[in-house]
Amino acid sequence: MSDPIRIAVVDDHPMLREGVVRTLRDEADIEVVSEGGTAAEAVDIAQQLLPDIMLLDMNMPGSGLAAIERISQLCPAIRLIVLTVQEDHDTVTQALQLGARAYALKGVGASELVDIVRAVHDGGSYVSPSLAAKLLANFGSKERKAGSEQEPIETLTAREEQILVLLGKGLRNKEIARQLDLKEKTVKHYVTNILQKLQLRNRVEAAVLLQKQSKP
């Protein structure tokens, strides 16, 4: 049996944090190694315990964004998931640019939260669908400027282009695998390769780029 996913949960609302911790502890493959309530505590936990994943609130004392930036600098191996009520475009964009791998709203269901944790641990990323729609509308214009003679998207193979289109529709690796009759690990490999070729940080930026390419 593989080692459990080691995760820390940092949120300044004790009841919400306890609910999240309880949900995660019910899973055999997840181990909650620490809890905290401030950005400073998040940084301390990151440095002292080096969990696989940290689940962070945006509005905690000291600023969630500050915690994301600091942890990304000090402990880049830790994968950061934002779980918050804050859904404005600028905050989401900043969190992703500073190093967050996932951005979910606190209304997310228990099973979906567990799926997000596992997906991020496996190298994936996630943004709530309602937030992704806003990013597609606003985020792309800041990411890439036209004018290069060879567009990175032109370096993709036919299969990679096919998978990129499905990424743009918000499908997860498992769903893409099912639709294309591929193994999920194979899809994961393709997604990693696509992001590297396009010099993108996550699946959301890939979807944004695809959206821009489709415009006349």
matplotlib code that plots the C-alpha trace (Angstrom):
import matplotlib.pyplot as plt

x = [0.0, 1.3, 2.0, -1.0, -1.3, 0.0, -2.1, -2.3, -5.5, -5.2, -8.4, -9.2, -12.8, -12.6, -16.0, -15.3, -11.8, -13.0, -15.5, -12.9, -10.5, -13.2, -14.0, -10.3, -9.6, -12.4, -10.3, -7.8, -5.3, -5.2, -3.5, -4.1, -0.7, -1.5, -4.0, -3.6, -5.5, -3.1, -0.8, 2.2, 1.1, 0.7, 4.3, 5.6, 3.7, 5.1, 8.7, 8.5, 6.4, 6.6, 3.2, 2.3, -0.6, -1.8, -5.4, -5.5, -8.2, -7.9, -9.2, -7.2, -5.1, -2.0, -3.5, -3.9, -2.2, 0.9, 1.0, 0.8, 3.6, 5.8, 5.2, 5.8, 9.1, 10.3, 8.7, 7.9, 7.3, 4.1, 1.0, -1.4, -5.2, -7.2, -10.6, -12.5, -15.7, -13.8, -14.4, -13.4, -11.3, -8.3, -8.0, -8.2, -5.7, -3.2, -3.5, -2.8, 0.0, 1.6, 1.6, -1.8, -2.7, -6.4, -9.0, -12.3, -15.2, -16.3, -19.6, -17.9, -19.1, -17.1, -16.5, -15.6, -13.1, -11.5, -11.3, -9.6, -7.0, -6.2, -6.1, -3.7, -1.5, -1.3, -0.1, -3.4, -5.1, -8.6, -10.7, -14.4, -16.4, -18.0, -14.6, -13.1, -15.8, -14.8, -11.1, -11.9, -13.6, -11.0, -7.7, -6.4, -5.7, -2.9, -1.2, 0.0, 0.7, 0.4, 3.2, 5.6, 6.3, 5.6, 2.7, 3.5, 0.1, 1.3, 3.9, 1.2, 0.5, -3.0, -3.7, -2.4, -4.7, -7.6, -6.9, -6.5, -9.9, -11.4, -9.4, -11.0, -14.4, -13.4, -13.1, -10.9, -8.3, -10.6, -13.4, -10.9, -9.6, -13.1, -14.0, -10.9, -10.6, -7.2, -5.7, -6.0, -2.2, -1.7, -4.0, -2.0, 1.2, -0.3, -1.6, 1.8, 3.4, 0.9, 1.5, 5.2, 5.0, 2.7, 4.7, 1.6, 1.3, -2.0, -5.0, -7.0, -4.3, -4.5, -8.2, -7.7, -5.1, -7.5, -10.3, -8.0, -7.0, -10.6, -11.4, -11.3]
y = [0.0, 3.4, 6.1, 8.3, 11.8, 14.1, 17.2, 20.3, 22.4, 26.1, 28.1, 30.6, 29.4, 26.5, 24.9, 25.0, 23.7, 20.8, 19.8, 19.7, 17.8, 15.3, 14.7, 14.1, 11.9, 9.6, 8.6, 5.8, 7.3, 10.7, 11.8, 15.2, 16.1, 19.6, 22.4, 26.2, 29.4, 32.1, 32.8, 32.7, 29.3, 28.0, 29.0, 27.4, 24.2, 24.1, 24.5, 22.1, 19.3, 19.6, 18.0, 16.9, 19.3, 22.3, 23.5, 27.2, 29.8, 33.2, 35.4, 34.2, 36.6, 37.5, 36.9, 33.7, 35.2, 36.0, 32.5, 31.0, 33.2, 32.5, 28.7, 28.5, 30.2, 28.2, 24.8, 24.5, 20.8, 21.4, 21.5, 24.3, 24.1, 27.2, 26.5, 29.8, 31.8, 34.4, 34.1, 37.4, 37.2, 39.1, 36.9, 33.7, 34.9, 36.0, 32.7, 30.7, 32.9, 32.7, 28.9, 27.5, 24.2, 24.4, 26.9, 25.6, 27.3, 26.2, 25.0, 22.0, 18.6, 16.3, 13.7, 16.3, 17.9, 14.5, 14.0, 17.4, 16.5, 13.3, 14.9, 17.6, 15.1, 13.2, 16.4, 17.8, 21.1, 22.3, 25.5, 25.5, 25.6, 29.0, 30.5, 28.9, 30.6, 34.0, 33.2, 32.3, 35.7, 37.8, 36.0, 35.2, 38.7, 39.0, 35.7, 35.7, 38.3, 37.5, 38.1, 35.2, 33.5, 30.0, 29.7, 27.1, 25.5, 24.5, 22.2, 19.9, 16.5, 15.6, 13.6, 16.4, 18.9, 16.5, 16.3, 20.1, 20.6, 18.3, 20.2, 23.4, 21.9, 21.3, 17.5, 15.7, 13.1, 10.2, 11.7, 12.3, 8.8, 7.4, 9.5, 8.7, 5.1, 5.7, 4.8, 7.6, 7.5, 8.0, 11.0, 12.4, 12.1, 13.9, 16.7, 17.2, 17.3, 19.8, 22.1, 21.9, 22.5, 25.5, 26.8, 26.9, 26.4, 24.5, 23.2, 26.4, 28.4, 25.7, 26.2, 30.0, 29.6, 27.4, 29.9, 32.6, 30.5, 29.8, 33.5, 35.0]
z = [0.0, -0.9, 1.7, 2.6, 1.3, 4.1, 4.3, 6.5, 6.8, 7.6, 8.1, 10.8, 11.2, 13.6, 12.7, 9.0, 9.5, 11.8, 9.1, 6.4, 8.7, 9.6, 5.9, 5.0, 8.0, 6.9, 3.9, 4.3, 1.9, 3.5, 6.7, 8.3, 9.8, 11.1, 11.5, 11.7, 11.5, 10.2, 7.3, 9.7, 11.0, 7.5, 6.7, 9.9, 9.2, 5.7, 6.8, 9.8, 8.4, 4.6, 3.9, 0.4, 0.3, 2.1, 2.1, 2.7, 3.2, 1.5, 4.3, 7.2, 9.3, 7.5, 4.0, 2.2, -0.8, 1.3, 2.6, -0.9, -2.2, 0.8, 0.8, -2.9, -2.4, 0.6, -0.1, -3.8, -3.5, -1.4, -3.5, -2.5, -2.6, -1.9, -0.2, 0.2, -0.2, -2.2, -5.9, -7.6, -10.7, -9.4, -6.3, -8.2, -10.8, -8.1, -6.3, -9.4, -10.5, -7.0, -7.1, -6.0, -7.8, -7.1, -6.2, -4.8, -3.1, 0.4, -0.9, -2.5, -1.5, 0.7, -2.0, -4.5, -2.1, -1.6, -5.4, -5.7, -3.1, -4.9, -8.3, -7.1, -5.3, -8.7, -10.4, -11.6, -10.9, -10.3, -10.4, -9.6, -12.9, -12.0, -11.4, -14.6, -16.6, -15.2, -15.9, -19.5, -19.9, -18.2, -17.5, -20.9, -22.2, -19.6, -20.2, -23.8, -26.5, -30.1, -32.5, -32.3, -35.6, -34.3, -31.8, -29.1, -29.7, -33.2, -31.7, -30.3, -31.8, -33.1, -29.9, -27.7, -29.5, -29.0, -25.3, -25.1, -26.5, -23.8, -21.1, -22.4, -21.7, -18.1, -18.3, -15.8, -16.7, -15.8, -18.1, -20.9, -20.6, -20.8, -23.8, -25.8, -24.6, -23.0, -19.6, -17.0, -16.5, -20.3, -20.2, -17.2, -19.2, -22.2, -20.0, -18.4, -21.8, -23.1, -20.2, -20.7, -24.4, -24.0, -21.0, -18.8, -15.1, -15.0, -16.8, -16.4, -18.3, -21.0, -21.3, -21.5, -24.3, -26.2, -25.8, -27.2, -30.2, -31.1, -31.4, -34.9]

ax = plt.figure().add_subplot(projection="3d")
ax.plot(x, y, z, "-o")
ax.set_aspect("equal")
plt.show()
